[in-house]
Amino acid sequence: MSETVLITGSSSGVGQATAALFSQNGWNVVATMRSLSKQTSPPRANLLMAELDVQKPMTIKKAIASGIGRFGRIDVVVNSAGFGILGVFESISVAKVREIFEVNVFGMMNVVRALLPHFRQNNRGLIINVSSGGGIIALPLMSVYNATKFALEGFSESLSHELASQHIGVKIIEPGGIKTEFGSRMATEFRQGNPAPAYDGFVQPVMGAFASRVSAVDLSADDVARTIFAAATDGSKQLRYLIGQDIAPLVEARHRKTESDYLNLVRERYIPIGSAV
């Protein structure tokens, strides 16, 4: 019997690439998204498209029930749904802060909570949460996004300890910058903000530094999908999977250098001289 994976955020980017990869490798796939009008995948016997909004628990239950009804069980869940916000914290509305936590943190928790009884009944299961290098390293203009990913990291690590007693695994995927629509939405969210003019001397140079580094990113959604597939199939108890040449040196510095040296390295890369004043 083929194994079954349920993937959130499958309408684009990493979620879409992950659904395609698992399907091509013979898995049964429940590819979920907020609106089925966004689905573009051709019909396959082992692919079920289902509506799932992580902020609406009833849609989560329906998608899970549809997947079990079609394929018999769900073995793995990949929590890929999420979005980013780029901007000065002071300019980001309370409503927008709540929205990103509702999706990136509480929505992911909603999916996990809904699947745990099924996993426990099967005495097995695997949860793969898509985090970010931004769950390890905090960068300027990313305070709210970083906060959601730091929360995901802590939740996932703690959860891995308690669910080991139930024969359920937890893994975290930590990509650096990716060439997807994700970055475009972050830029849109930034433009919707209205930072005070006092920040202009800081924001503009930092945005320039981001732009130069983003242009050099060569990590694709397919690369991340391959890492997710490896995590699902390698049979290991490894918790974290870091991917991306841009983020690796900063993570290395985070763990091995002094706090001062690490912070200086981040500032050298992302805060041009003169913009920190």
N, C-alpha and C positions, 0 to 999 in steps of 0.2 A: 504494500500500500504506500503510495507516494505521500510524502510529508506535505503539510499545508502551512503557509505563512500568510498572515494578515498584515498589510502595510498601510499606514495612514499617510496622507499627503501625496497620493499617487498621481495627481493630475499633472505634475510637472517636476522638473529637477531631479533630485536624488530619489524621491519616492517613485517617480515614474521609471527611472533607470533601474531601480532595485526590483520593481515588479517585473519588468521585462527580463532581467537576468535570471531571476528565480524561475520564471515561466519557461524560459529557454532551456533551463537545466532540469526540467521534468517535475518541478514542484507544482503543487496546486497553489494558486495565488488568489487571495481575496484582496483586490486592489481597491482601496477606499479613498474617497474624496468628498468634499463638501457638496459639490454639484456634479451629477453625472453628465451634464451637458459639456463638461470640460474633458471628458474621456475621448481619447483618440486611438486607443489600442485596438487592433483587429480582433475579432472574436476567436477564442481558443477554448477547447474543451476543459483545459485546466486553469482557466482564468475567469474569475467572477468579479465583475465591477459592482461596487456597493456604495451607497451614499453613507457618509459618516462625517459628522461635524463633532470634533472633540469637545466642543462647548455644550453639546446636547446629548446627555447620557442615553436618551431613548434611541437616537440614531446609532449609537455605539452598540447597544444591545441588539438592535435589529440586524446590523451588519455581522455581528458575531453569530447570531442565530442563522443567518443566511449562509454564512461560510460553513458552519457545522452541518446544516441541512444539505448542502451541496456536496461537501467532501468528507463528512463524518466526524472530523475533529479539526482543531487548530493546534499546531505544534510550536509555532514561533510567531511572535508579534514584533514588527519593526515600527517604532514610533518615530516617524519622519516629519510629521506635520509641524510647522512652526514658521515664524517670520522674525525679522530683525528690525531694530530701530537704531538709527544713527543720528546723534545730535547731542547738544548740551542738555544736561539733565533739567536745568531750570526752565528750558523751553518746551519740555515734553509734558503734555497735559496728564492729569491724574487718570482721566478716562483711558488714554492711550497706554499708560503704565499698567492699568488693570487689564486691558485687553491682551497685551503681550504675555502677562502672567497667566491669564485664563487659557491661552492657547499653548504656550511653550511649557508651562509647568502643570497647572491644574488639569488641562485637557489631556496631557500625557498620563497623569495620574488616573483620570477617569477611565482611560482605555485599559490601563494595568489592572485597576480595581475590578473592572467588568470581566476580565479574562481569568483572573486568579482562581475563582471556583472551578472553572473548566480545567485549568492546568492541574489543580490539586486532585480533581477527580481522576485525571489521567495519570497522576503520580509522575508527571514530567511536563516540561515546557521551557521555553526560552524567551526572555524579554531583551530586545536590542533597542536601546535608546540612542537616537542620533543627537549627540551634543555638539561640541565645537571646540576648536582651540580656544575660543572665547569662554569656555567653561574652566579653563586653566589659567589663561593669561588675560588680564584686564587692560584694555586699550582705551585711549582717550576717545570721547564722543560715543562710547559704547556702554555706558554705565548701566542702562536699563536692560539691554540685551545680555550683557555679561551677568547681571544679577539673575536672570532666568536660567542661564546655562550653569552658573555656579550652583544654583538650587537643584537643577537636574542631576548634576554630578553627585552632590551630597546625598540626595534621595536614592539614586541608583546604587551607590556604594553601600549605604546602610541596608537597602533592600536586598542586596546580594547576600548579605550575612543571614538575614532571617529566612529568605526563601531557599537557601541551601538545605535547610531542614525539611523542605517540602519537595526536594529533588527538582527545583525550578532554578534555572540559571538566569543571570543578568549580565549584560555586556553593554559597554559604552563606546560609541564611535565618535572620534574627535578629529574632524577634518579642519584643515586650515582654510584659506580662501579657495572658493570654488567658482568656476565659470558657469553660473546658472542665473535664472531670473531672480534669485534670492537677493543678489546685490542690487538689482534694479529697484526692488521694493524698498530696500533700506534707504536708497538715495531718495526715493519718493517720500518716504516717511520723514527724512531729514528736511526736505524742501517744505513740508507741511508745518514744520516748527517755526518759531519766531524768536530766535535768540536775541537777547539784548545787545545793542550795538557795542557794549563794553567787551563782548566776546569776539568781536570781529578780528582783532589782531591775533587771536589764538586760533579761531576756527579755520580761517582761510589757509594758513600754512599747513595745518594738520590735515585738512582735506586734500591739499596738494600732495602731501606725503602719502596719504592713503591711495590716491589716484595712481601715483607712480608705482606703488607696490601691487595694486590690483592688476595693472597692465601686464605685470610679469607673472601672474598666477597661471599655472598650467595644469592645475588639478581639475578634472572634469567630474560631472555627476556619475559617469560610468566608472571612474576610478573609485569613487566612494562606494558605489554599488558593489564592486568586486570585493572591497574590504568587508562590507556587511555580509556578503555571501560567505566569505572565508570565516567570519566570526560565527556564522550560523552552522558551519559544517566542519570546523576544525576539531571538534570534540574536546577542546581544552576548557579550563576554568579561568582563562585569561579574562580580566575585567575590562581593561582599556585598550583601544586600538587607535593609535595616533597616526594620522596620514596628512602629508603635506610638507614640502620642503620649507615653506615660508614660516610655519609655526614651530617646527622641530627645534631650531636653535634657541628660541625663546623658552620653550618648555625645559630644555636642557639647562638653561641658565636659571630658570625658576627653581629647579631641584638641586643644582650643584654650586651655584655662585652665592655670594653673600647677598642679603637683601638690597644693599646699596648698589652693588654691581649689577644686579638684575634690573633694578628700576632704572639705572642709568642707561642700560642697553635698550630698554623699551623706549625711553625718552629720546635717545639718539636716533632711533628708527622712525618714530612717529611724531615727535614734537621738534620741529626745526628750531635752531638757535634763535632766540629772540621772541618766540611766540608764547613762551611760558610765563612771561612777565605780565 
